[in-house]
Amino acid sequence: MDTKVFEEYESEVRSYCRSFPTVFKTAKNAEMYDEDGNRYIDFFCGAGALNYGHNNDYIKSKIIDYINSDGIVHSLDMYTFAKREFIDYFENKLLKPRGLNYKIQFPGPTGTNAVEAALKLARKVKGRSNVFALMGAFHGMTLGSLALTTDRSSRGGAGVDLGNVTHLPAPYMLDGLDTIDYAEMLLTDDHSATEVPAAFIIETVQAEGGIQLFGVDFLKRVREFCDKYDILLIVDDIQVGCARTGTYFSFERAGIVPDMVTMSKSIGGYGLPFALTLLKPELDVWAPGEHNGTFRGNQISIVAAKAGIEYLLEHEVEKQCREKGDIAAKFIEDEILPLDSRIKYRAIGLAIGIDFTDLGGDAMSKAVMQACFRNGVIAERVGRENAVLKIMPALTIEKDILIEGFEKVKSAIEECLK
Ligand SMILES: Cc1ncc(COP(=O)(O)O)c(C=O)c1O
């Protein structure tokens, strides 16, 4: 395994390669192979970008057909055949059956672009600069979205003040603290020093925040709070959307309708850069070209996006996710929790966190992640002190490989408990 070129020439900013120090070469569905032929079960899934697995045959065939037909690849936001097909399919097969009515903005190619577009639009619509976000949130690394993101190390890289955001403690943070009561107090107390925000942005499950799930009641109250104070609700579904929690949009379980939704990662689920900002039609006050970018709506990504959603509907991926989530939860309850009473877990669908906060935190989660890697499982760490092992397999993972992966996680934990 030769990593010299990376160490010599690639910036020190590189990160995941430090956790999984090998040179990957091929991958199929939930398995990855390095250049020496070692096999790894992928419980990382491109941080949620590969919900339909590596190199999904159906999506791949659509991409190859498109390229072979000399389909246009780059066209900024000109009208294209592929984009028309995608918009039509997305609206009629995905949004309408769910009773959702959104216009679609194609921002730049990655998740943070979708968040930046939503922030900019919310501020323009409401004529206010402040935005509410929750502590524990991760919304991206460019300056607007980084101002929402809370982890110290990401914020530390900004080099400038990160402002115009009020962070509220998340419901799980303090016993007896009610996040919405607190938010309400900020807006009604004339000594709170807090401006009414243009928007309130939330992930329904904080993924990088440690797989912290928000209950249906809380999500409904956020919606009511936003309505009461004329605030736009933005749901950031970049990591836990696209069926990861068992429904296509993660907010469906709460029966709420956000004013805007940010999406990226697994729209196509093939690993191609693509992002969308969904907005209620009445919010579409953009002037033409007011928010721009050369790589908006990349056509190969658009082809993959339509194919990904076709695959989802055809193969009932939401249902698959719920079933496999039940298998995973049962394994954790029967096999992993009994290993030590200090191990906790949180899960919804196939977004799973095994929490080592009470069992050595960072040191233990790191040891477990490294032992997983030695055993042939890729899983990253998230949350406060990185104490949570985040397990996010492809939703298409074969059931026997799912169990095999969990057996390996279990033996990694056993090894670290010795
Ligand atoms: C919830 C959420 N929002 C935004 C982002 C930023 O997406 P990207 O890394 O594609 O810019 C991420 C990335 O992990 C995320 O999890």
The ligand as an ORCA input file, in Angstrom:
! r2SCAN-3c Opt
* xyz 0 1
  C     -27.114     17.886      7.583
  C     -26.027     18.358      6.668
  N     -26.142     19.539      6.072
  C     -25.200     20.000      5.230
  C     -24.068     19.261      4.962
  C     -23.031     19.796      4.015
  O     -22.994     19.046      2.848
  P     -21.684     19.087      1.927
  O     -20.595     18.434      2.713
  O     -22.065     18.308      0.717
  O     -21.408     20.511      1.645
  C     -23.899     18.016      5.577
  C     -22.686     17.211      5.340
  O     -22.382     16.264      6.019
  C     -24.902     17.548      6.458
  O     -24.796     16.378      7.075
*
